Amino acid sequence: MGDDLVLLHGDCLSVLKDFPDNSIDSIVTDPPYGLSFMGKKWDYDVPSVEIWKEVLRVLKPGGHVLSFGGTRTYHRMVVNMEDAGFEIRDQIQWLYGSGFPKSHNMPGGLGTALKPANEPICLARKPISEKTVAANVLKHGTGGLNIDGARIGTEMIQGGRSDASSFNVSIGEKPPMHQGRWPANIILDEEAAAMLDEQTEGKLYGAGKQREAELFRVSTGDSGINSKGKNGTNFQRFGDTGGASRFFYVAKASKRERNRGLEGMPTKNVHRYGPGIGEGIDPNAPSKDKNFHPTVKPIKLMEYLIKLITPPNGVVLDPFMGSGSTGVAAKNLGFPFIGIEMNEEYVEIAKRRIG
């Protein structure tokens, strides 16, 4: 494994203390959720304030973190991040259709739990060191999100609400063209996307019922396909078509993906939970798998998250590496990667998967 791919075995709080200040460009991680899953020690609690302070120290000013969390304990993780000094910028919701309810059934149609169908991802940023984000990007390369690099889809879109300041509608100038849509704080897996598309079957956006969410607001001019809003204001359609899922990045894990690179390794019983289960695996019954980490994330999802917050040639850190999905994604994209994992067996799996 080259110098641009470094995997470290140890507790991240101790390992991070050897890292220099302001040396990491981005962090994409799936830390413990504090659910004590299957009695695992590593899942006893969410990362502490002390850990997040070390993460903050090694990040460059303006560097971003994307950290998965559990629906029941997300608030504890985010409060710890904020107490450590991070700015909480947003929450991305990963919606999926393959979750299983962990409910105790009782007479009368009663139960004890809902079907899991979402997983929150905290988007946080280390405070910038310069007066403006633009100046911070010029000095450190960090501070902004890679909007164009993370746009959704390949169709050419004219303008958008967030582009309003980049052109002058008073002189009839058209909004700029972009390939793909502005990244949203909602992400779907394939099953959730199919369910959403089914609800809009036969209703092609830009050609059917007008939706204000798809229209670009203009005050003057008559270019493109225009229509009147509720208050008489002109709106301009994007003029594109397709199902609702095209607005969001779609990804789903597979058993083949989880085990790629692990040929020859012994299998172990594994209980999975959350969207990482995939393929209809019942999390209440153990299955034999070479990659026996219980919460393997889709590589394409991790690639998307890395692209969203990492500047060109930036170093990606995952202080809770697990079986290495973030590392595989970083390698695929050509980003230098550093992973830290306290479980020696998971480190070996990550080495083989990343290659």
HELIX and SHEET records of a PDB file:
HELIX    1   1 CYS A   12  LEU A   16  1                                   5    
HELIX    2   2 PHE A   37  GLY A   39  5                                   3    
HELIX    3   3 LYS A   41  ASP A   43  5                                   3    
HELIX    4   4 VAL A   49  VAL A   58  1                                  10    
HELIX    5   5 TYR A   74  ALA A   84  1                                  11    
HELIX    6   6 PRO A  107  GLY A  109  5                                   3    
HELIX    7   7 VAL A  133  HIS A  140  1                                   8    
HELIX    8   8 ASP A  148  ALA A  150  5                                   3    
HELIX    9   9 ARG A  161  SER A  166  5                                   6    
HELIX   10  10 VAL A  169  ILE A  171  5                                   3    
HELIX   11  11 GLU A  190  GLN A  199  1                                  10    
HELIX   12  12 GLU A  212  GLU A  214  5                                   3    
HELIX   13  13 ALA A  244  PHE A  247  5                                   4    
HELIX   14  14 LYS A  255  ASN A  259  1                                   5    
HELIX   15  15 GLY A  274  ILE A  277  5                                   4    
HELIX   16  16 ILE A  299  ILE A  309  1                                  11    
HELIX   17  17 SER A  325  LEU A  333  1                                   9    
HELIX   18  18 GLU A  344  ILE A  354  1                                  11    
SHEET    1   A 8 LEU A   5  HIS A   9  0                                        
SHEET    2   A 8 PHE A 337  GLU A 341  1                                        
SHEET    3   A 8 VAL A 316  ASP A 318  1                                        
SHEET    4   A 8 ILE A  24  THR A  29  1                                        
SHEET    5   A 8 LEU A  59  PHE A  68  1                                        
SHEET    6   A 8 ASN A 118  ARG A 125 -1                                        
SHEET    7   A 8 GLU A  87  LEU A  95 -1                                        
SHEET    8   A 8 ILE A 186  LEU A 188  1                                        
SHEET    1   B 2 ILE A 152  GLN A 158  0                                        
SHEET    2   B 2 MET A 177  ARG A 181 -1                                        
SHEET    1   C 3 LEU A 215  ARG A 217  0                                        
SHEET    2   C 3 ASN A 234  ARG A 237 -1                                        
SHEET    3   C 3 ASN A 226  LYS A 228 -1                                        
SHEET    1   D 2 LYS A 268  VAL A 270  0                                        
SHEET    2   D 2 SER A 287  ASP A 289 -1                                        
END                                                                             
